[in-house]
Amino acid sequence: MPPYDPSAFPPFAVTVDLVVLTVRRDALCALVVRRGEPPFQGRWALPGGFVRPDEDLDTAAARELAEETGLCVHEPGDPVPAPGAGAHLEQLATYGDPERDPRMRVVSVAHLALAPDLPAPRPGGDANSVRWAPVGELLKLGSVLGRDGEALVPLAFDHARILSDGVERARSKIEYSSLATAFCPPEFTVGELRRVYEAVWGVALDPRNFHRKVTGTPGFLVPAGGTTTRQGGRPAQLFRAGGATLLNPPMLRPEV
Protein backbone atom coordinates (compact mmCIF):
# COMPACT_ATOMS: atom_id res chain seq x y z
CA MET A 1 0.00 0.00 0.00
CA PRO A 2 1.52 3.39 -0.98
CA PRO A 3 2.45 5.79 1.81
CA TYR A 4 -0.01 8.49 2.77
CA ASP A 5 0.51 11.61 0.61
CA PRO A 6 -1.16 14.78 1.98
CA SER A 7 -0.47 16.63 -1.27
CA ALA A 8 -2.91 14.30 -3.04
CA PHE A 9 -5.77 16.09 -1.32
CA PRO A 10 -6.87 19.63 -2.19
CA PRO A 11 -6.22 22.23 0.53
CA PHE A 12 -9.06 23.97 2.30
CA ALA A 13 -9.39 26.76 4.85
CA VAL A 14 -10.97 26.73 8.31
CA THR A 15 -13.03 29.64 9.62
CA VAL A 16 -15.00 30.43 12.74
CA ASP A 17 -18.43 32.05 12.67
CA LEU A 18 -20.17 33.37 15.76
CA VAL A 19 -23.82 33.43 16.77
CA VAL A 20 -23.71 36.16 19.43
CA LEU A 21 -26.97 36.48 21.36
CA THR A 22 -28.09 38.93 24.01
CA VAL A 23 -31.37 40.23 25.38
CA ARG A 24 -31.98 43.92 24.63
CA ARG A 25 -35.22 45.65 25.58
CA ASP A 26 -36.77 42.26 26.42
CA ALA A 27 -36.04 40.91 22.92
CA LEU A 28 -33.52 38.24 21.90
CA CYS A 29 -31.05 39.86 19.50
CA ALA A 30 -28.19 38.58 17.37
CA LEU A 31 -25.06 40.40 16.30
CA VAL A 32 -24.61 40.98 12.57
CA VAL A 33 -21.81 42.80 10.76
CA ARG A 34 -21.76 44.39 7.32
CA ARG A 35 -18.96 42.86 5.28
CA GLY A 36 -16.34 45.33 4.17
CA GLU A 37 -14.62 43.02 1.66
CA PRO A 38 -15.64 40.50 -1.04
CA PRO A 39 -17.31 38.08 -1.23
CA PHE A 40 -20.73 39.45 -0.35
CA GLN A 41 -19.27 42.92 0.21
CA GLY A 42 -21.89 45.17 1.74
CA ARG A 43 -24.05 42.25 2.90
CA TRP A 44 -24.83 41.50 6.53
CA ALA A 45 -23.25 38.40 8.07
CA LEU A 46 -22.38 36.78 11.37
CA PRO A 47 -19.04 37.91 12.80
CA GLY A 48 -16.14 35.56 12.12
CA GLY A 49 -13.06 34.92 10.01
CA PHE A 50 -10.19 32.59 9.15
CA VAL A 51 -8.33 30.58 11.77
CA ARG A 52 -4.64 31.46 11.96
CA PRO A 53 -1.99 28.70 11.78
CA ASP A 54 -1.02 29.13 15.45
CA GLU A 55 -4.56 29.26 16.87
CA ASP A 56 -6.95 26.70 18.24
CA LEU A 57 -10.61 27.15 17.33
CA ASP A 58 -11.81 28.75 20.57
CA THR A 59 -8.94 31.25 20.53
CA ALA A 60 -9.78 32.19 16.95
CA ALA A 61 -13.44 32.66 17.84
CA ALA A 62 -12.60 34.90 20.80
CA ARG A 63 -10.17 36.95 18.70
CA GLU A 64 -12.64 37.46 15.86
CA LEU A 65 -15.34 38.51 18.28
CA ALA A 66 -13.05 41.08 19.91
CA GLU A 67 -11.66 42.38 16.61
CA GLU A 68 -14.98 42.85 14.85
CA THR A 69 -17.14 43.94 17.77
CA GLY A 70 -14.99 44.86 20.79
CA LEU A 71 -16.68 42.17 22.91
CA CYS A 72 -14.68 39.85 25.17
CA VAL A 73 -15.42 36.26 26.17
CA HIS A 74 -14.51 33.87 28.95
CA GLU A 75 -11.50 31.63 28.65
CA PRO A 76 -12.05 28.73 26.22
CA GLY A 77 -13.25 25.55 27.86
CA ASP A 78 -14.90 27.26 30.83
CA PRO A 79 -18.25 25.83 31.97
CA VAL A 80 -21.35 28.02 31.97
CA PRO A 81 -19.90 31.07 33.73
CA ALA A 82 -21.19 33.24 36.49
CA PRO A 83 -23.14 35.98 34.73
CA GLY A 84 -21.89 39.51 34.37
CA ALA A 85 -18.20 38.76 33.75
CA GLY A 86 -18.30 38.53 29.97
CA ALA A 87 -19.69 36.37 27.20
CA HIS A 88 -20.20 32.61 27.42
CA LEU A 89 -18.63 30.89 24.41
CA GLU A 90 -19.12 27.31 23.20
CA GLN A 91 -18.77 25.41 19.94
CA LEU A 92 -22.02 25.05 18.05
CA ALA A 93 -21.55 22.93 14.90
CA THR A 94 -19.38 22.47 11.81
CA TYR A 95 -20.48 23.50 8.31
CA GLY A 96 -18.68 22.13 5.27
CA ASP A 97 -20.84 22.39 2.17
CA PRO A 98 -18.37 22.59 -0.77
CA GLU A 99 -20.25 25.58 -2.21
CA ARG A 100 -20.69 27.60 0.98
CA ASP A 101 -17.86 30.03 0.14
CA PRO A 102 -17.18 31.20 -3.46
CA ARG A 103 -13.47 31.82 -2.76
CA MET A 104 -12.38 28.28 -2.03
CA ARG A 105 -13.31 25.19 -0.03
CA VAL A 106 -13.97 26.53 3.47
CA VAL A 107 -15.08 24.61 6.55
CA SER A 108 -16.58 26.73 9.32
CA VAL A 109 -16.68 25.79 12.99
CA ALA A 110 -19.51 27.92 14.35
CA HIS A 111 -19.60 29.10 17.95
CA LEU A 112 -22.40 30.32 20.17
CA ALA A 113 -21.74 33.31 22.45
CA LEU A 114 -24.20 34.53 25.10
CA ALA A 115 -23.96 37.61 27.29
CA PRO A 116 -26.12 39.99 29.34
CA ASP A 117 -27.69 43.15 27.92
CA LEU A 118 -24.80 44.31 25.75
CA PRO A 119 -24.13 47.87 24.57
CA ALA A 120 -23.87 48.93 20.95
CA PRO A 121 -20.78 47.13 19.57
CA ARG A 122 -18.02 48.83 17.62
CA PRO A 123 -17.01 47.73 14.12
CA GLY A 124 -13.49 46.55 13.33
CA GLY A 125 -11.52 44.00 11.29
CA ASP A 126 -13.14 43.60 7.90
CA ALA A 127 -16.56 44.71 9.21
CA ASN A 128 -17.46 48.30 8.33
CA SER A 129 -20.60 48.39 10.49
CA VAL A 130 -22.17 46.21 13.15
CA ARG A 131 -25.58 46.08 14.80
CA TRP A 132 -27.93 44.09 16.98
CA ALA A 133 -30.93 42.70 15.07
CA PRO A 134 -33.99 41.04 16.66
CA VAL A 135 -33.74 37.28 16.21
CA GLY A 136 -37.44 36.99 15.43
CA GLU A 137 -37.02 39.13 12.33
CA LEU A 138 -33.85 37.36 11.22
CA LEU A 139 -35.31 33.88 11.58
CA LYS A 140 -38.53 34.86 9.85
CA LEU A 141 -36.89 36.50 6.87
CA GLY A 142 -33.38 35.03 6.75
CA SER A 143 -32.33 38.57 5.91
CA VAL A 144 -31.83 42.08 7.26
CA LEU A 145 -32.40 45.58 6.01
CA GLY A 146 -30.04 46.68 3.26
CA ARG A 147 -28.15 49.93 2.90
CA ASP A 148 -31.20 51.90 1.88
CA GLY A 149 -33.10 50.83 4.97
CA GLU A 150 -35.83 49.30 2.83
CA ALA A 151 -34.61 46.38 0.72
CA LEU A 152 -34.33 42.98 2.42
CA VAL A 153 -30.95 41.42 1.70
CA PRO A 154 -30.20 37.76 2.52
CA LEU A 155 -27.49 37.07 5.07
CA ALA A 156 -24.13 36.20 3.49
CA PHE A 157 -22.88 32.65 3.03
CA ASP A 158 -24.99 30.05 4.90
CA HIS A 159 -25.29 32.29 7.95
CA ALA A 160 -29.10 32.13 8.09
CA ARG A 161 -28.81 28.39 8.75
CA ILE A 162 -26.03 28.86 11.32
CA LEU A 163 -28.06 31.53 13.12
CA SER A 164 -31.12 29.28 13.22
CA ASP A 165 -29.06 26.42 14.68
CA GLY A 166 -27.53 28.72 17.30
CA VAL A 167 -30.86 30.09 18.43
CA GLU A 168 -32.32 26.59 18.69
CA ARG A 169 -29.29 25.50 20.76
CA ALA A 170 -29.91 28.37 23.19
CA ARG A 171 -33.66 27.68 23.33
CA SER A 172 -33.20 23.99 24.09
CA LYS A 173 -30.25 24.36 26.45
CA ILE A 174 -31.98 26.74 28.86
CA GLU A 175 -34.55 24.00 29.44
CA TYR A 176 -32.11 21.72 31.23
CA SER A 177 -29.16 23.93 32.23
CA SER A 178 -28.57 27.23 34.01
CA LEU A 179 -27.47 28.87 30.76
CA ALA A 180 -30.28 31.45 30.97
CA THR A 181 -28.39 33.15 33.79
CA ALA A 182 -25.63 33.99 31.28
CA PHE A 183 -28.06 36.61 29.91
CA CYS A 184 -28.42 38.20 33.37
CA PRO A 185 -26.27 40.60 35.41
CA PRO A 186 -24.41 39.14 38.43
CA GLU A 187 -27.45 39.78 40.66
CA PHE A 188 -30.93 39.63 39.19
CA THR A 189 -34.57 39.22 40.11
CA VAL A 190 -36.80 36.29 39.24
CA GLY A 191 -38.75 38.67 37.03
CA GLU A 192 -35.61 39.57 35.08
CA LEU A 193 -34.77 35.89 34.65
CA ARG A 194 -38.32 35.19 33.50
CA ARG A 195 -38.02 37.88 30.83
CA VAL A 196 -34.88 36.12 29.55
CA TYR A 197 -36.82 32.87 29.12
CA GLU A 198 -39.67 34.76 27.46
CA ALA A 199 -37.29 36.52 25.06
CA VAL A 200 -35.36 33.37 24.13
CA TRP A 201 -38.43 31.16 23.78
CA GLY A 202 -40.68 33.85 22.33
CA VAL A 203 -43.55 33.04 24.72
CA ALA A 204 -45.26 34.60 27.74
CA LEU A 205 -44.85 32.71 31.04
CA ASP A 206 -47.03 32.78 34.12
CA PRO A 207 -45.06 34.78 36.74
CA ARG A 208 -46.21 32.77 39.76
CA ASN A 209 -45.56 29.37 38.20
CA PHE A 210 -42.16 30.50 36.96
CA HIS A 211 -41.19 31.86 40.39
CA ARG A 212 -42.17 28.59 42.04
CA LYS A 213 -40.21 26.50 39.55
CA VAL A 214 -36.93 28.43 39.58
CA THR A 215 -36.82 28.95 43.34
CA GLY A 216 -37.76 25.31 43.94
CA THR A 217 -35.15 23.81 41.62
CA PRO A 218 -32.11 22.75 43.70
CA GLY A 219 -28.94 24.70 42.88
CA PHE A 220 -30.55 26.98 40.30
CA LEU A 221 -30.72 30.24 42.28
CA VAL A 222 -29.34 31.43 45.61
CA PRO A 223 -30.44 34.60 47.44
CA ALA A 224 -28.01 37.48 47.00
CA GLY A 225 -29.08 39.13 50.25
CA GLY A 226 -30.64 42.27 48.87
CA THR A 227 -33.54 43.77 46.98
CA THR A 228 -33.98 46.18 44.07
CA THR A 229 -36.62 48.51 42.66
CA ARG A 230 -34.97 48.93 39.25
CA GLN A 231 -37.95 47.27 37.58
CA GLY A 232 -40.38 49.57 39.34
CA GLY A 233 -43.02 48.67 41.90
CA ARG A 234 -42.26 47.00 45.21
CA PRO A 235 -38.71 45.88 46.09
CA ALA A 236 -37.88 42.51 44.52
CA GLN A 237 -35.46 39.97 45.98
CA LEU A 238 -32.11 39.63 44.24
CA PHE A 239 -30.61 36.25 43.35
CA ARG A 240 -27.37 34.87 41.92
CA ALA A 241 -26.77 31.77 39.81
CA GLY A 242 -26.57 28.81 42.15
CA GLY A 243 -23.87 26.87 40.31
CA ALA A 244 -26.01 23.96 39.11
CA THR A 245 -25.12 22.92 35.57
CA LEU A 246 -28.13 20.64 35.08
CA LEU A 247 -31.65 21.47 36.22
CA ASN A 248 -33.78 18.76 37.79
CA PRO A 249 -36.61 19.03 37.03
CA PRO A 250 -35.93 20.85 33.76
CA MET A 251 -37.68 24.06 32.66
CA LEU A 252 -39.70 22.65 29.80
CA ARG A 253 -40.44 24.99 26.91
CA PRO A 254 -44.17 25.63 26.45
CA GLU A 255 -45.68 24.49 23.20
CA VAL A 256 -46.46 27.40 20.91
N, C-alpha and C positions, 0 to 999 in steps of 0.2 A: 504494500500500500504506500503511495507516495507521501512524503512528509507534508504537513499542513503548511499552506502558503497563504498568508494573509493578503498578499497583493492580488490574489485571484478574486477577491471580493471588492465590489465598489465601495468607496468611502462614503460615510454619511456623517452629518453633524448632529449634535445633541443640544437641545434648548430646554429652558425652563419657562413655563407660563404660570401666572399666578391668578387665582380667583381670590380677590381680597374683599371680604365682606365686613360690613359694620352696620349698626343701626343708627340712623340719623332721622330725627323728627318722627320717631316711632315707625320708620319704614326701613326694611332691609335694603341696603344699597351695595352695589359692586363698583369697584374702581375700574375705569376704562381710560386709556390713553390714546391720543391721536398720533398716529405714526408720522414721524418726520422724514422717513426715508423709504424708498421702494423695498419690497413690493407693498402694494396697498397704501402707498403714501397718501396721507390725508384721511385715511379711514380710522375709525375707532377700533381698538383691540384691547385685549388683556395685557397688563404689564408683563414683561419677560425679555429673554434674550438668550444668546449662545453661552454655553458652558465653556469656561476657559480650561486649558490643558491641566492646570494645577489645582482645579477646584473639584470638590465633591458636589453633589446635586443640591443639598440643602444650603451650602455656602453660596452657590451660584444664585439660588432663589432669593436668599436674603440680600445679596449684593444688588441684584436687579431691582428688587423692591425699593431699596434705599436710593439707588441711583435715579430711578425714574419717578419716584414719588416723595422721597425724603422720609419714608416710614421705616421704623426699625422693628426687628422681630426678636423673639427669644432665641437662645442658643439651639442649634439643631439637635434633635433627639430628645428635647425636654418633653415631659408629659404635659397634659393640659395644665397651663400655668395658673398661678394666682392672678386674678384679673387686675388690670390697671397698670401693669408693668411693661406692656408692649403688646405686640401681635403674637398670637399663637400660629405656628406654622407646621403643616404636616403634608406629606406627599398624598396626592389625590389619585392619579392614574397616569398611564403612559399612552401616547397617541402616535401612531406610526403609519398612517395611510401614505402610500408612496406619492400621492398627488397633493398632500396638504400644504406644501410650500413650493411655489414656482421656481425658486432659486436652485434647489438641489434636494436630495433625499434628506429629510430632517425628522428626527424623532424627538418629541417633546415629552418631558416628564413634568406634568402639571402639579402644582402645589395649591393647597387651600390655606389662606391666612385669615384669621379672625381677630378683631380688636374692638374695644369699646368705642363709643361715639367719637369718631376721628374728625379732626379739622380738615379744611380744604387742603389737599396735597399740593406739592409744588412739582412742576414738570422738570425733567432732566434727561440725561442719556440721549436716546434718539426719539424721545417723546416731546413734541412741541406744545402739547396741552394735555391736561389731565383733569378728570372730574369724577364725582360720584353720580351714579345713575340708579334709579330705583330698579330693583331686581324684577319686580312684577312687569314693568314695561319691557325690559330686556328679554325676559323669557317669553313674553307674549309675542313680541315682534322679531326677536333675533337680530335687532338692529337698534341704532340710536340716531338722534337727530344729526343731520349733516351740517356743513359749514353755514349754510343759509338759514339754519334754524327751522327749516320746514321739511326738506326731503329726508326720508328714512333711508339710511345707508346700512347694509349688512355689516356685521362685525367681520374683521379681517380673519383670514385663515379659517380654521375650524373652531374658532373661539366661542361661537354660540353653543356648540355641543359641550365644550369644556366648562363653560359657565353653568350650563344646566346640570352637569354632573356634580360640580362643586356645591351648588345650592342644595341639590338632593342629599349630598353627603352631610351637609350641615343640618338639614331638616331631620334626617334619620338619626344622626348621632346625638342630638340633644334629647332624644327619647330615652336613651339608656345610659348617658354619661352626663357629667357636670359641665359639658362644653358650653352650655348657654351662659355660664358665668363669665366666660371669656369676653362676652359683649358688654359686661357691666364694669363700673368702677370698682375700686377695692372694697368699698362698703356700699351697700345698695339695699333698697327696700324690696319686699316681696312684690309690690306693685310694679317696680321697675323691672324685676326679673320676669314678671308675667308679660309685660309689654315686649320683652325680647322674644319670648315664645310666640306671641301673637304676630310679631313682625316676621319672624323666620318662617312660621307655618302659614301665615296669611289667614288666620282665623281669629275669632273672638272667643275668649275663655271666661268661664264663670269665676269671678274673683274669689269667692268663698271656697269653692272646691279646689282652686289652684293653691290657695294659701294652706289649706289642710294637707294637700298632697306634698308640697315642697317642705313644709315644716315637719311633716311626719315621716319623711324619708330619711333613714339613718345616714349621717355623714354628708348630707347634701348642703345644708346651711348651718351656720353657728352664729349666735347673737354676737354683734359687735360691741354691745354695751352702750348704745346711744340711740338717739332718734333724730329725725330730720323733718323739716316742713318744706323742702325744696319742690315738692310736687303739689304744694298747696293743701289746704284743709288741716285736719288735726295732725299732730306729730306721728310719724310712722317709725316703727322699729327698724334699725339698721342691722344687716346681716353681712357675713363674709362667706366665701366658699368654704365648705367644710372639709375638703380634701378627698372626698369619695370620687373614685374614677368611674365606678359603675353604680347605677341607681337601681335599687331593688325595694319596691316595685318600680318599673320604668314609668316615664311620663309619656303615655301613648298619645300619638297624634290623632286628633279628632278627624273623623271622615268628613270630607267636604262635599 
